[in-house]
Amino acid sequence: MVDPLDLDVDNCTIARAMEILGEKWTIVVLREVFTGIRRFDDMRVRTKIPRQVLANRLAGLVEHGVLRREPYREPGARERHEYRLTEKGFDLYPVLIALAGWGNRHLADPEGPPIEYVHRDCGAKVHLETHCAAGHVIDDRRAVLPRPGPGTKLRDKNR
């Protein structure tokens, strides 16, 4: 067993993901797109995100391949863009559902959560569960432990 303090974290994928997603407005933008709000002005109205902040978050999500821009034109208006999820973006849906589930359990108003995710086909609430590659459902979060993966590097103790 390797001591975690001996491991280099410079290539940590959690840190890399948070470089892209780790700001409140970025997650709010993704919430909007997953909800079907894809146009800049509609996002501004619903979220009250400052114009430049919204522009920056959308540009970053496009740059990182989470969203793609699709042109559209209202009659008599200039061409504009709406934002659509890429496959990389759709892969974030479980992250959004997990955040909502945690918020619904711990931060909801007394009346209940403001949004619930349901299965389109049957209407039942969606929840995430943890299971291992062998198919075992893991109910006790303490039963999961991190271990070094194939990209693990030892920390240079001289730095």
N, C-alpha and C positions, 0 to 999 in steps of 0.2 A: 504494500500500500504506500502510495506517495503522499507526502505531507503537502496539503494544499498550498502552504506558504512557499513551497519550492516550485510551484507552477507559474509560468509566465501567462499573464492575462492580456497581453497586447493584441492577440488575435481573437478575443472573446466575441462570439457572435451576438450575445445579448447586448454588449456595449455598441457593436456596430449597428444593430437594429435600432437601438435607442438614439443613435446619431440621426437616424431618419425619422423616427416616430416619437421621440421623447419630449415633445413639446405639446402642451395642452391643445393649441389650435390645430395641430396636425391631426390629432385623433378626432377632434370635432369635425374637421373637414371630411375625414373618412366616414364618420357617422352619417353625415349628410349624403355623401355619394351612395353609401349602402342603403340609405333610405329612399333614394331615387331623386334627390336634389342634385342636379349636375351643372347648373349654370351659375356663373359668378354672382350675378345680381341676386338671384334667389338665395344663394348661400349667405350673402351679406345681410339680407333682410331677416332671415331666420336666426342667424348666429350673432349678428352685431359685431363680427370680426372687423377690425379696421381694414380698410381697402388694401393698403400696402402689405399688411401682415397676411391677408388672404392670398394676395397675388404671390407673395413669397412662398407660402406653404404649398400652393398649387404647383408652382414652378418646381419646387423641390421634389414633390411627389411624382411629377412628370419626369424630371431628370433622373430619378432613381427607378423609373420603370414601374411605379405602383399605379399611376394613372396615365391615360393617354388623352390627348386633345382631339375632339371631333368637331369639325366645322359645322355651323348651321347659320342660316340667314332668315330672319323674320322678313316678311314682305315690306319692301321699302327701306330696310335697314342695312347697315354694313354687316359683313361677315363677322361672326363671333364664334366662340368655342364653348363646348360643354366638355365635361370631364367624365371619362368612363374608366372603370376598373380594368386593369390588365389581369392576366392570370396571377401574376405576382401580387397584385392588389387583392384579388379574391382569396388568396391564401391567408390574408389577414382577418377574414371573417371570424374564425374561432377566437382570435385575440380580442376582437370587439365584443363578441358574445361573452367571453370570460370577464372582461372589464365591466360590462353591463351587469352580469350576474353578481359580481363582487359588490358593485355599487348598489344594486337592488337589495342585496342582503344587509348591507351595512350603512347605507347612506340615503335610502329612500325616505320620502315624506311619510307621515303616519297613514295616509290614504293608500300608499303602495307605490310601486315603481311607475315611472312615467312611460316606459316602453317595455314590452315583452316580445321576445322573438318566438315565433311559432312555425311549425312545419306547414308549408304551403298546402300540402295534400290533405292533411287531416285536422289541422288547427291546434294540435297539441303543442304545449310549450317545449321549446328547445333548451336543452342544458348540455353542458360538456361533462364528460367523465374521463378519467384517466385510466388507461389500461396499458399493459405491456405488450410487446410484440408477440408473446405467446398467447395473448387473448385474455389474460387475467384482469378483471376489474380491480382497481386499486382505490379502496374507500378511505384508507388511512394515509393522509399526505406524508406522514412520517415514514411510510414504507418505500418512499422514493428517495434515492440518494444520487448525487452527482458522482461521476467517476471520470477519469481522464479519457478523452476520445482520441481518435487517430491523429488529430491536428495538434495535440498537446505538445508544448515545448517547456523545457525547464527554464526557470528564471535565472538570468545572469546575476549572480549574487554580488558582482563587482560594480553594478550600476548604482 
